[in-house]
Amino acid sequence: AKGAAVSLLTEAYQSRDKISLIPFQGEMADVLLPPTKSITMARQRLEQMPCGGGSPLAHALQLATLTGINAQKSGDVGKVVVVLISDGR
C-alpha cells in the first residue's frame, strides 16, 4: 500500500497538487498531515505511518471529507479528491 501511495505522491508533485495523509488503523483515523504541497514532508510522514490491524473505514472517510471541506472553505484548494489505499483487512 505504501508503494502505491509513493507513486501518488510523485504524481501530485508533478501536478503541483496539495495532499493530505489520514491513516486509519485500530479504532480511529487521524490527520497525520494536513493539506500541503510539501511532498518531502508527505514522504517522511508516510514512512512513519504504521501498517496492519483493523481499518476504521467509516471514520477515515468522515475525517477525509471534513479535511477536504475545511480546505475548500479556506480557499486554499479547489477540487478535492479522496484516494483510499487499504490492505483490505
C-alpha positions in Angstrom: 0.0 0.0 0.0 2.9 2.4 0.8 4.3 1.8 -2.7 1.1 2.9 -4.3 1.0 6.0 -2.0 4.5 6.9 -3.0 3.5 6.7 -6.7 0.6 9.0 -6.0 2.9 11.5 -4.2 5.1 11.6 -7.3 2.1 12.3 -9.5 0.8 15.0 -7.0 4.2 16.7 -7.1 4.2 16.8 -10.9 0.7 18.3 -10.9 1.5 20.7 -8.1 -1.4 19.3 -6.1 -1.8 19.5 -2.4 -2.0 16.3 -0.5 -3.0 15.2 3.0 -2.3 11.9 4.8 -5.0 10.4 7.0 -4.0 6.9 8.2 -6.7 4.7 9.7 -5.9 1.7 11.9 -7.2 0.2 15.1 -10.3 2.1 16.1 -9.9 5.6 14.5 -8.3 7.7 11.8 -6.2 10.8 12.4 -4.9 13.6 10.2 -1.2 12.8 10.1 -0.5 15.6 7.5 -2.9 18.5 6.7 -3.2 19.6 3.1 0.3 20.6 1.9 2.4 20.9 -1.3 5.4 19.5 0.6 5.9 16.1 -1.0 9.1 15.7 1.1 7.2 16.1 4.3 4.5 13.7 3.0 7.1 11.0 2.2 8.6 11.4 5.6 5.2 11.0 7.3 4.3 8.1 5.1 7.4 6.3 6.1 6.5 6.7 9.7 2.9 5.5 9.3 2.2 2.2 11.0 0.6 -0.5 8.9 -1.6 -3.5 9.8 -4.5 -4.1 12.1 -8.2 -3.4 11.5 -9.4 -0.5 9.4 -12.0 2.0 10.7 -13.1 2.9 7.2 -16.1 5.0 8.1 -14.1 7.2 10.5 -11.4 7.6 7.9 -13.9 8.7 5.2 -15.6 11.1 7.5 -12.3 12.7 8.5 -11.2 12.9 4.9 -14.4 14.6 4.0 -14.1 17.2 6.8 -10.5 17.8 5.9 -11.4 18.5 2.3 -14.4 20.7 3.2 -12.2 22.8 5.6 -9.5 23.2 2.9 -12.1 24.4 0.4 -13.7 26.8 2.9 -10.3 28.4 3.5 -10.0 29.0 -0.3 -6.8 27.0 -0.2 -7.8 24.3 -2.6 -10.2 23.8 -5.5 -11.3 20.3 -6.3 -10.9 17.7 -3.5 -10.2 14.1 -4.4 -10.0 11.3 -1.8 -7.9 8.3 -2.6 -8.3 5.3 -0.3 -5.5 2.8 0.0 -6.0 -0.2 2.1 -4.5 -3.6 2.6 -8.1 -5.0 2.7 -8.1 -6.1 6.4 
